[in-house]
Amino acid sequence: MANTNFVIITGLSGAGKSRAIQSLEDMGFFCVDNLPPSLLPQFAEMCSQSDQLRRVALVMDIRGGEFFDEISTALRTLEEMGFIYHILFLEASEETLVRRFKETRRRHPLAPHGRILEGIREERKMLDELRGRAHRIIDTSDISPQRLREELQQVFDSDEGLARLIIGIVSFGYKHGLPLDADLVFDVRFLPNPFYVDSLREKPGTEAEVEQYIMKWPLSQRFMRRFIGFIEFILPNFLTEGKSQLTIAIGCTGGLHRSVVVANRLASRLREGGHTVIVEHRDVGKAGTGAS
């Protein structure tokens, strides 16, 4: 059980619990929102028996109504089971919470028909004991959603870093259209083209002789060095911005030769750096690829 990274997110309404659990989900946590405390021991036991659920995060707050009163008992049960958990408590100033509720036009769960401030103060009293048990408290009054994500990454994802960013690399042919889900698109039609070599024309870029032909030119070698350097430079910044998936599309005319070679070379380099990479050669199997 101790091998499971188990995070309980709680705190004041409007303090950022939804953003926090979204951030943890992007980091690869299995997430559950608004779990009744009475179900916590059973849920933890289920997680401990699964090899797939080693990073778990759940939100428990006063939306559970009368069931929320059972949280102290549930936590004691976890401890008796020998289950290690981490409580993350989010809070903010009264002024900040009132402003957030007014901006979103949401009702406070403890003041559906009354003043927002009264609900905030009542909730703070109800959560005081749980706050005292928290392993980490974050005041979100003066931090942006992006900064909150960064703090959570530092606390819960510092050992995994860019491994949490799934990179998709797609080679394609412009004559068959752009990939619709691409975040970045690179055109490599300026590279030497094996289409004009009779012995290579029908062979895909996955063949060693096609790759050797394309990469023997100084232009291709200089491009790959700079291209890989550029991608390695931007990846940490995409992660900082909250990206969990990134699709890089590389295109040539038909999608048979040049884009395939460049995609494979990039994927190989990124995997060597510990990144999770999925490669798709979208148009290799299409007939009539033409000058690729």
C-alpha positions in Angstrom: 0.0 0.0 0.0 2.8 2.4 0.8 3.9 2.3 -2.9 0.8 4.2 -4.0 1.2 8.0 -4.3 -2.2 8.9 -2.7 -3.2 12.6 -2.6 -6.3 14.0 -0.9 -7.2 17.5 -2.1 -9.5 19.5 0.1 -9.9 23.1 1.2 -12.2 26.1 0.7 -14.7 26.4 -2.1 -13.3 28.6 -4.8 -9.7 28.1 -3.7 -8.7 26.1 -6.8 -9.4 22.4 -6.1 -10.8 21.8 -9.6 -7.7 23.3 -11.2 -5.5 21.3 -8.8 -7.1 17.9 -9.7 -6.9 18.8 -13.4 -3.2 19.5 -13.0 -2.6 16.2 -11.2 -4.6 14.4 -13.9 -2.3 15.9 -16.5 0.7 14.5 -14.5 -0.7 11.0 -14.9 -2.7 10.7 -11.6 -5.9 8.7 -11.6 -8.4 11.3 -10.3 -11.8 11.2 -8.6 -13.8 14.3 -7.7 -16.1 14.5 -4.6 -15.7 11.0 -3.2 -17.8 10.5 -0.1 -15.4 10.0 2.9 -17.2 6.8 3.9 -16.0 5.2 0.7 -12.4 6.2 1.2 -11.1 3.0 2.8 -12.6 0.8 0.2 -11.3 3.0 -2.6 -7.8 3.0 -1.1 -7.9 -0.8 -0.8 -8.9 -1.1 -4.4 -6.1 1.1 -5.5 -3.6 -0.9 -3.5 -4.5 -4.0 -5.3 -4.0 -2.6 -8.8 -0.6 -2.3 -10.4 -2.0 0.5 -12.6 -3.2 2.8 -9.8 0.1 4.0 -8.3 -0.7 7.7 -8.6 -4.1 8.6 -7.2 -5.6 12.0 -6.4 -9.1 12.7 -5.1 -11.1 15.7 -4.0 -13.2 15.6 -0.8 -14.9 18.7 0.4 -18.1 20.1 2.0 -20.1 19.3 -1.2 -20.4 15.8 0.4 -22.8 17.4 2.9 -23.4 15.3 6.0 -21.1 12.6 4.7 -18.1 15.0 5.0 -18.3 14.7 8.8 -17.1 11.1 8.4 -13.7 12.2 7.0 -11.8 12.0 10.3 -13.0 8.4 10.8 -12.1 7.5 7.2 -8.6 8.9 7.7 -8.0 7.0 10.9 -9.1 3.9 9.1 -6.5 4.6 6.4 -3.8 4.9 9.0 -4.9 1.6 10.7 -4.6 0.0 7.2 -1.0 1.2 7.0 -1.9 3.4 4.0 0.3 6.5 3.5 -1.6 9.6 2.2 -0.8 13.2 1.6 -3.4 15.9 2.3 -3.2 19.1 0.1 -5.3 21.9 1.5 -6.1 24.9 -0.7 -7.3 28.2 0.8 -7.5 31.9 -0.1 -8.5 35.2 1.5 -12.1 36.2 2.0 -11.8 39.0 -0.5 -10.4 36.7 -3.1 -13.0 34.0 -2.6 -15.9 36.6 -2.7 -14.5 38.0 -5.9 -14.2 34.6 -7.5 -17.7 33.6 -6.7 -19.0 36.9 -8.0 -17.0 36.5 -11.2 -18.2 33.0 -11.9 -21.8 33.7 -10.6 -21.7 30.4 -8.7 -23.4 29.9 -5.4 -21.4 29.0 -2.3 -22.4 25.5 -1.2 -23.0 26.7 2.4 -24.9 29.9 1.4 -27.2 28.9 -1.5 -29.6 31.7 -0.6 -27.5 33.9 1.7 -24.4 36.0 1.6 -21.3 34.5 0.1 -19.1 35.8 3.0 -21.2 34.0 5.6 -20.8 30.7 3.7 -17.0 31.2 3.4 -16.6 31.8 7.1 -18.8 28.9 8.0 -16.8 26.6 5.7 -13.5 27.8 7.2 -14.7 26.8 10.6 -15.8 23.4 9.4 -12.5 22.7 7.7 -10.3 24.0 10.6 -9.5 20.5 11.9 -8.8 19.1 8.5 -6.5 22.0 7.8 -4.5 21.1 10.9 -3.9 17.6 9.5 -2.8 18.9 6.1 0.7 18.0 4.9 0.8 21.0 2.6 -1.2 24.2 2.5 -1.3 26.5 -0.5 -2.8 30.0 -0.4 -4.0 30.7 -3.9 -5.0 34.3 -3.2 -2.1 35.9 -5.2 -1.1 33.1 -7.5 -2.2 32.4 -11.1 -3.6 29.1 -12.2 -0.4 28.5 -14.0 1.7 29.2 -10.9 -0.5 26.7 -9.0 0.2 24.1 -11.6 3.9 24.7 -11.3 3.8 24.4 -7.5 2.0 21.1 -7.8 4.5 19.8 -10.3 7.3 20.7 -8.0 5.7 18.8 -5.1 4.2 15.8 -6.8 6.0 15.4 -10.1 9.5 16.5 -9.6 11.0 13.1 -10.2 9.2 12.5 -13.5 9.5 15.8 -15.3 9.1 15.6 -19.0 8.2 12.0 -18.9 4.7 13.2 -18.2 4.6 14.9 -21.6 3.4 12.5 -24.3 4.9 13.5 -27.6 3.2 12.4 -30.9 5.3 12.7 -34.1 3.4 12.3 -37.3 4.9 12.2 -40.8 2.6 13.2 -43.6 2.4 14.3 -47.2 1.1 17.8 -48.0 -0.7 16.4 -51.0 -2.9 14.4 -48.6 -3.7 17.3 -46.3 -2.4 18.5 -42.9 -3.0 16.5 -39.7 -5.9 18.1 -38.0 -4.6 17.6 -34.5 -1.0 19.0 -35.0 0.3 21.5 -32.5 3.5 22.1 -34.5 3.9 21.7 -38.3 7.3 21.5 -40.0 7.9 21.5 -43.8 10.9 19.5 -45.0 10.3 19.7 -48.7 13.5 21.6 -49.1 15.6 18.5 -48.3 17.1 16.3 -51.1 14.4 14.1 -52.5 14.9 10.3 -53.1 11.9 10.4 -55.5 14.3 11.4 -58.3 16.5 8.4 -57.7 15.1 5.4 -59.6 16.2 2.8 -57.1 14.7 4.7 -54.1 11.5 6.1 -55.6 9.2 3.4 -54.4 10.9 2.7 -51.1 9.7 4.4 -47.8 11.9 6.4 -45.5 12.0 3.5 -43.1 14.4 1.8 -45.4 18.1 2.3 -44.4 19.2 3.2 -47.9 16.6 5.9 -48.2 17.7 7.4 -44.8 21.3 7.2 -45.9 20.6 9.0 -49.1 18.7 11.8 -47.4 21.2 12.2 -44.5 24.4 12.1 -46.6 23.9 15.8 -47.6 25.4 18.6 -45.4 22.1 20.5 -45.7 20.2 17.5 -44.1 22.8 17.1 -41.4 22.7 20.8 -40.4 19.0 20.9 -40.5 18.6 17.8 -38.2 21.1 19.3 -35.6 19.2 22.6 -35.5 15.8 21.0 -35.6 16.4 18.6 -32.7 18.0 21.4 -30.7 15.0 23.6 -31.3 12.5 20.8 -30.2 14.6 20.0 -27.1 14.6 23.7 -26.2 10.8 24.2 -26.4 9.6 21.0 -24.7 10.2 22.1 -21.1 8.4 25.3 -21.9 5.3 23.4 -23.2 5.3 21.4 -20.0 5.5 24.6 -17.9 2.5 25.9 -19.8 0.5 22.8 -18.8 0.7 20.7 -21.9 0.2 17.0 -21.3 0.3 16.0 -25.0 2.1 17.5 -27.9 1.7 16.5 -31.6 4.6 17.4 -34.0 3.7 17.0 -37.6 6.5 16.8 -40.2 5.5 17.0 -43.9 7.0 16.5 -47.3 5.2 16.2 -50.7 3.9 12.7 -50.5 4.8 11.6 -47.0 6.9 8.6 -48.1 10.5 9.7 -47.8 11.8 12.8 -46.2 9.2 13.4 -43.6 9.5 9.7 -42.5 13.3 9.9 -42.1 13.1 13.2 -40.1 10.3 11.9 -37.9 12.2 8.7 -37.0 15.4 10.6 -36.3 13.6 13.1 -34.0 11.8 10.3 -32.2 15.0 8.3 -31.6 16.7 11.4 -30.1 13.8 12.3 -27.9 13.5 8.7 -26.6 17.2 8.7 -25.7 16.4 11.8 -23.6 13.7 9.8 -21.7 10.7 11.2 -23.4 7.5 9.3 -24.2 7.2 9.3 -28.0 4.5 7.8 -30.3 5.3 7.8 -34.0 2.8 7.6 -36.9 3.8 7.5 -40.6 0.3 8.6 -41.8 0.8 8.5 -45.6 3.4 5.8 -46.2 0.9 3.2 -47.3 -1.0 5.5 -49.6 -0.8 4.7 -53.3 0.4 7.3 -55.7 2.4 9.4 -53.2 4.2 11.2 -56.1 7.3 13.3 -55.5 7.7 12.7 -51.8 
